[in-house]
């Protein structure tokens, strides 16, 4: 249900769902019986060597500096819509053909083994086989306000609200640097915490009362409760979801992710991979920012898309959704990228002037249609490690 947006999460439900799954349902033994107060972590972090770096990035947060400012637009006549229409028509025809070969009138023998062009087709998309071809790939050109809102764009925030958000962001980053001294602070953490603040802030106080006593915040005051809840959700991301590895010193894990992604591109998008090789285009130039910020670094990324990606990540507890979405972005960008030289590709991937492909109704289904399994990622990762060691 999460993959296809079946829960229809409103901002209120999503905030509660994230807190519930990361705090109440993800306690794997690392929650202390008597937790150290958030204020103590904050004070310790404020006196650490990370203060200057944190302050620099906080000042840039919530749309004060690029890449959060963008001129990208949703285009009704985008080539992305045509690509998805053709892709869905091919998918539909293959499903019908395969069903006829089975001799069961187009029905599948095993709904859990559905395949589509480019990878597996989830059982929840089975309903598409009953649609008329003329309806497939038709996207609504009128988008609601939520879809047009950029993830970290601060244009809609007043100066007072932005200042308050920056203060909370600063305090949470101080506390995280103290709680995880082996990581300290790394660029990218500010993006993730900033997004958590925007999503959780309104509901943090209400939902805190509904959490079990073991994880309920004991802080006093609304501002302190919000900061403590966001801090503990981020702490859960670090420990339960192993996000801390992405910010490890020397960024070894992050660089490995980029290598894995590069090999995935060669498997899933061989023509584009050859184009990258021809121009000596390093995938890490754009992929580092994507993975380090969990796709918040893309300047025209709608908040609704990021939230849907994170929904899947939190449920699956697997990083594969980010690889799938990354491949989907490049697949939908192929008509542009294949006609660009090195400089043009860098400009496009840093700005995404056509934000249509980042629409959650387009990007998420396309990403889920690309087969990426945990076993596949483990195998590619081992290959990357062996190459690095010269084995």
HELIX and SHEET records of a PDB file:
HELIX    1   1 UNK A   11  UNK A   19  1                                   9    
HELIX    2   2 UNK A   20  UNK A   24  3                                   5    
HELIX    3   3 UNK A   38  UNK A   46  1                                   9    
HELIX    4   4 UNK A   51  UNK A   59  1                                   9    
HELIX    5   5 UNK A   79  UNK A  102  1                                  24    
HELIX    6   6 UNK A  111  UNK A  113  5                                   3    
HELIX    7   7 UNK A  123  UNK A  130  5                                   8    
HELIX    8   8 UNK A  145  UNK A  148  1                                   4    
HELIX    9   9 UNK A  159  UNK A  179  1                                  21    
HELIX   10  10 UNK A  189  UNK A  210  1                                  22    
HELIX   11  11 UNK A  222  UNK A  239  1                                  18    
HELIX   12  12 UNK A  243  UNK A  247  5                                   5    
HELIX   13  13 UNK A  249  UNK A  251  5                                   3    
HELIX   14  14 UNK A  252  UNK A  268  1                                  17    
HELIX   15  15 UNK A  270  UNK A  278  1                                   9    
HELIX   16  16 UNK A  284  UNK A  292  1                                   9    
HELIX   17  17 UNK A  303  UNK A  316  1                                  14    
HELIX   18  18 UNK A  320  UNK A  337  1                                  18    
HELIX   19  19 UNK A  342  UNK A  351  1                                  10    
HELIX   20  20 UNK A  355  UNK A  358  5                                   4    
HELIX   21  21 UNK A  360  UNK A  368  1                                   9    
HELIX   22  22 UNK A  374  UNK A  389  1                                  16    
SHEET    1   A 2 UNK A 115  UNK A 116  0                                        
SHEET    2   A 2 UNK A 119  UNK A 120 -1                                        
END                                                                             
